[in-house]
Amino acid sequence: MRKTFRNRGFLPGFGITMGYSIVYLSLLVLIPLSVLFLKASTMSWQQFADTILDGRVLASIRVSILSSFFAAIVNAVFGVLVAWVLARYQFVGKRIIDGIVDLPFALPTAVGGIALTSIYAENGWVGQYLAEWGIKVAYTPIGIWVALTFIGLPFVVRTVQPVLQDWDLQMEEAAATLGATRWSTFIRVILPHLMPAVITGFALAFARALGEYGSVVFISGNMPLKTEIVPLLIMTKLEQFDYAGATAIATVMLVISFVMLLVINYLQWRINKFDAAR
């Protein structure tokens, strides 16, 4: 009786739930992506290569990937720090800070981009002081990096925070009993346990940054070959009624994103396997 109950699902039947899942994913994910590939296939290989290997397209891909990668790296570091503070300490205003972390989720990205531009412009609250040191943020690749860091931070914090909250403090006490310092305890005991969550947060922030448009379009300056991102270039192609070129660029970015997510998921699997073998 117990075994039968344990194998039963709370939802009515595997066939029905699986069928609804496949239909839902097909309508929202698989069919739209398939149409994207079909539209790109209307081009010849020569046309496809000429579109993708264009200097402006390659420059925008480079800007998008590098900016997204470095923004995700920064979020992986400081996201863990923010999650640590929220999970480990009690202080006045904690709920407010916890809510501020989610603001990039709720705030329209265009509003965030306008706010960042006004702050980091040369006459802005922060930008005017950076300008005295010769640092220009708005309308440069640095501005793109700032915007992508802004929208990606919640992904890391919300992925790592539950892991820290469920962490057994007795593991740290045991390490301290054996003579480990706080830093060595974090590096050798806590961090290996956090790495799968950190990698997941990094992947989510990276994937989100690759497709970001609203918060970047204002602060980047949109200069071809310098600060033009792939989503903006796709929009430009669409405005020029070059639908085949836009879908070709989108297809390449989709493949790049998919391959990177596969690599990150493989690394996460290897870390989990190594952690389980310890």
Contacts in CASP RR format, 6 or more apart in sequence:
PFRMAT RR
TARGET T0000
AUTHOR 0000-0000-0000
METHOD contacts of the structure
MODEL  1
MRKTFRNRGFLPGFGITMGYSIVYLSLLVLIPLSVLFLKASTMSWQQFAD
TILDGRVLASIRVSILSSFFAAIVNAVFGVLVAWVLARYQFVGKRIIDGI
VDLPFALPTAVGGIALTSIYAENGWVGQYLAEWGIKVAYTPIGIWVALTF
IGLPFVVRTVQPVLQDWDLQMEEAAATLGATRWSTFIRVILPHLMPAVIT
GFALAFARALGEYGSVVFISGNMPLKTEIVPLLIMTKLEQFDYAGATAIA
TVMLVISFVMLLVINYLQWRINKFDAAR
11 17 0 8 1.000
33 254 0 8 1.000
36 247 0 8 1.000
36 250 0 8 1.000
36 251 0 8 1.000
36 254 0 8 1.000
37 251 0 8 1.000
39 243 0 8 1.000
39 244 0 8 1.000
39 247 0 8 1.000
40 48 0 8 1.000
40 244 0 8 1.000
40 245 0 8 1.000
40 247 0 8 1.000
40 248 0 8 1.000
40 250 0 8 1.000
40 251 0 8 1.000
42 244 0 8 1.000
43 51 0 8 1.000
43 244 0 8 1.000
43 245 0 8 1.000
43 248 0 8 1.000
47 244 0 8 1.000
48 248 0 8 1.000
51 57 0 8 1.000
51 244 0 8 1.000
51 245 0 8 1.000
51 248 0 8 1.000
51 249 0 8 1.000
52 58 0 8 1.000
52 248 0 8 1.000
52 249 0 8 1.000
52 252 0 8 1.000
55 225 0 8 1.000
56 224 0 8 1.000
56 225 0 8 1.000
56 228 0 8 1.000
56 233 0 8 1.000
57 233 0 8 1.000
57 249 0 8 1.000
59 224 0 8 1.000
59 225 0 8 1.000
59 226 0 8 1.000
59 228 0 8 1.000
60 224 0 8 1.000
60 228 0 8 1.000
60 229 0 8 1.000
60 230 0 8 1.000
60 232 0 8 1.000
60 233 0 8 1.000
61 230 0 8 1.000
61 252 0 8 1.000
61 253 0 8 1.000
61 256 0 8 1.000
63 141 0 8 1.000
63 144 0 8 1.000
63 226 0 8 1.000
63 227 0 8 1.000
63 228 0 8 1.000
63 229 0 8 1.000
63 230 0 8 1.000
64 210 0 8 1.000
64 211 0 8 1.000
64 229 0 8 1.000
64 230 0 8 1.000
64 231 0 8 1.000
64 253 0 8 1.000
65 210 0 8 1.000
65 256 0 8 1.000
67 141 0 8 1.000
67 144 0 8 1.000
67 145 0 8 1.000
67 148 0 8 1.000
67 209 0 8 1.000
67 229 0 8 1.000
68 148 0 8 1.000
68 206 0 8 1.000
68 209 0 8 1.000
68 210 0 8 1.000
68 212 0 8 1.000
69 206 0 8 1.000
70 145 0 8 1.000
71 145 0 8 1.000
71 148 0 8 1.000
71 149 0 8 1.000
71 152 0 8 1.000
71 205 0 8 1.000
71 206 0 8 1.000
71 209 0 8 1.000
72 148 0 8 1.000
72 152 0 8 1.000
72 202 0 8 1.000
72 203 0 8 1.000
72 205 0 8 1.000
72 206 0 8 1.000
72 209 0 8 1.000
73 202 0 8 1.000
74 145 0 8 1.000
74 149 0 8 1.000
75 149 0 8 1.000
75 152 0 8 1.000
75 153 0 8 1.000
75 155 0 8 1.000
75 156 0 8 1.000
75 201 0 8 1.000
75 202 0 8 1.000
75 205 0 8 1.000
76 156 0 8 1.000
76 198 0 8 1.000
76 201 0 8 1.000
76 202 0 8 1.000
76 205 0 8 1.000
78 153 0 8 1.000
79 153 0 8 1.000
79 156 0 8 1.000
79 157 0 8 1.000
79 160 0 8 1.000
80 156 0 8 1.000
80 160 0 8 1.000
80 194 0 8 1.000
80 198 0 8 1.000
82 101 0 8 1.000
82 153 0 8 1.000
82 157 0 8 1.000
83 156 0 8 1.000
83 157 0 8 1.000
83 160 0 8 1.000
83 161 0 8 1.000
83 164 0 8 1.000
84 164 0 8 1.000
85 97 0 8 1.000
86 94 0 8 1.000
86 97 0 8 1.000
86 98 0 8 1.000
86 101 0 8 1.000
86 157 0 8 1.000
86 161 0 8 1.000
87 161 0 8 1.000
87 164 0 8 1.000
87 165 0 8 1.000
87 167 0 8 1.000
88 164 0 8 1.000
101 153 0 8 1.000
101 154 0 8 1.000
101 157 0 8 1.000
101 158 0 8 1.000
102 154 0 8 1.000
102 158 0 8 1.000
104 112 0 8 1.000
104 150 0 8 1.000
104 151 0 8 1.000
104 152 0 8 1.000
104 153 0 8 1.000
104 154 0 8 1.000
105 154 0 8 1.000
109 151 0 8 1.000
109 212 0 8 1.000
109 213 0 8 1.000
109 214 0 8 1.000
109 215 0 8 1.000
110 214 0 8 1.000
110 215 0 8 1.000
110 217 0 8 1.000
110 218 0 8 1.000
112 147 0 8 1.000
112 150 0 8 1.000
112 215 0 8 1.000
113 147 0 8 1.000
113 214 0 8 1.000
113 215 0 8 1.000
113 216 0 8 1.000
113 217 0 8 1.000
113 218 0 8 1.000
113 219 0 8 1.000
114 218 0 8 1.000
116 138 0 8 1.000
116 143 0 8 1.000
116 146 0 8 1.000
116 147 0 8 1.000
116 150 0 8 1.000
116 215 0 8 1.000
116 218 0 8 1.000
116 219 0 8 1.000
117 138 0 8 1.000
117 218 0 8 1.000
117 219 0 8 1.000
118 124 0 8 1.000
119 125 0 8 1.000
119 126 0 8 1.000
119 127 0 8 1.000
120 126 0 8 1.000
120 127 0 8 1.000
120 130 0 8 1.000
120 137 0 8 1.000
120 138 0 8 1.000
120 143 0 8 1.000
120 146 0 8 1.000
120 219 0 8 1.000
121 127 0 8 1.000
121 137 0 8 1.000
121 138 0 8 1.000
122 128 0 8 1.000
122 131 0 8 1.000
122 136 0 8 1.000
122 138 0 8 1.000
126 137 0 8 1.000
127 135 0 8 1.000
127 137 0 8 1.000
127 138 0 8 1.000
130 136 0 8 1.000
130 137 0 8 1.000
135 142 0 8 1.000
136 142 0 8 1.000
137 143 0 8 1.000
137 146 0 8 1.000
137 219 0 8 1.000
138 219 0 8 1.000
138 221 0 8 1.000
139 219 0 8 1.000
139 220 0 8 1.000
139 221 0 8 1.000
139 223 0 8 1.000
139 227 0 8 1.000
140 227 0 8 1.000
141 226 0 8 1.000
141 227 0 8 1.000
143 219 0 8 1.000
143 220 0 8 1.000
144 216 0 8 1.000
144 219 0 8 1.000
144 220 0 8 1.000
144 227 0 8 1.000
144 229 0 8 1.000
146 219 0 8 1.000
147 212 0 8 1.000
147 215 0 8 1.000
147 216 0 8 1.000
147 219 0 8 1.000
147 220 0 8 1.000
148 209 0 8 1.000
148 212 0 8 1.000
148 215 0 8 1.000
148 216 0 8 1.000
150 215 0 8 1.000
151 208 0 8 1.000
151 209 0 8 1.000
151 212 0 8 1.000
151 215 0 8 1.000
152 204 0 8 1.000
152 205 0 8 1.000
152 208 0 8 1.000
152 209 0 8 1.000
153 205 0 8 1.000
155 201 0 8 1.000
155 204 0 8 1.000
155 205 0 8 1.000
155 208 0 8 1.000
156 198 0 8 1.000
156 201 0 8 1.000
156 202 0 8 1.000
156 204 0 8 1.000
156 205 0 8 1.000
159 197 0 8 1.000
159 198 0 8 1.000
159 200 0 8 1.000
159 201 0 8 1.000
159 204 0 8 1.000
160 194 0 8 1.000
160 197 0 8 1.000
160 198 0 8 1.000
160 201 0 8 1.000
162 197 0 8 1.000
163 193 0 8 1.000
163 194 0 8 1.000
163 197 0 8 1.000
164 194 0 8 1.000
167 190 0 8 1.000
167 193 0 8 1.000
171 189 0 8 1.000
171 190 0 8 1.000
172 185 0 8 1.000
172 189 0 8 1.000
172 190 0 8 1.000
175 184 0 8 1.000
175 185 0 8 1.000
175 188 0 8 1.000
175 189 0 8 1.000
176 185 0 8 1.000
180 188 0 8 1.000
180 189 0 8 1.000
192 271 0 8 1.000
192 275 0 8 1.000
192 278 0 8 1.000
193 275 0 8 1.000
195 271 0 8 1.000
195 275 0 8 1.000
196 268 0 8 1.000
196 271 0 8 1.000
196 272 0 8 1.000
196 275 0 8 1.000
199 264 0 8 1.000
199 267 0 8 1.000
199 268 0 8 1.000
199 271 0 8 1.000
200 268 0 8 1.000
202 264 0 8 1.000
203 260 0 8 1.000
203 261 0 8 1.000
203 264 0 8 1.000
203 265 0 8 1.000
203 268 0 8 1.000
206 260 0 8 1.000
206 264 0 8 1.000
207 257 0 8 1.000
207 260 0 8 1.000
207 261 0 8 1.000
210 230 0 8 1.000
210 253 0 8 1.000
210 256 0 8 1.000
210 257 0 8 1.000
211 230 0 8 1.000
211 231 0 8 1.000
211 253 0 8 1.000
212 229 0 8 1.000
212 231 0 8 1.000
213 229 0 8 1.000
213 231 0 8 1.000
213 232 0 8 1.000
213 235 0 8 1.000
216 229 0 8 1.000
216 231 0 8 1.000
216 232 0 8 1.000
217 229 0 8 1.000
217 232 0 8 1.000
220 227 0 8 1.000
220 228 0 8 1.000
220 229 0 8 1.000
220 232 0 8 1.000
221 227 0 8 1.000
222 228 0 8 1.000
222 232 0 8 1.000
230 249 0 8 1.000
230 253 0 8 1.000
233 249 0 8 1.000
234 246 0 8 1.000
234 249 0 8 1.000
234 250 0 8 1.000
237 243 0 8 1.000
237 245 0 8 1.000
237 246 0 8 1.000
237 249 0 8 1.000
238 246 0 8 1.000
END
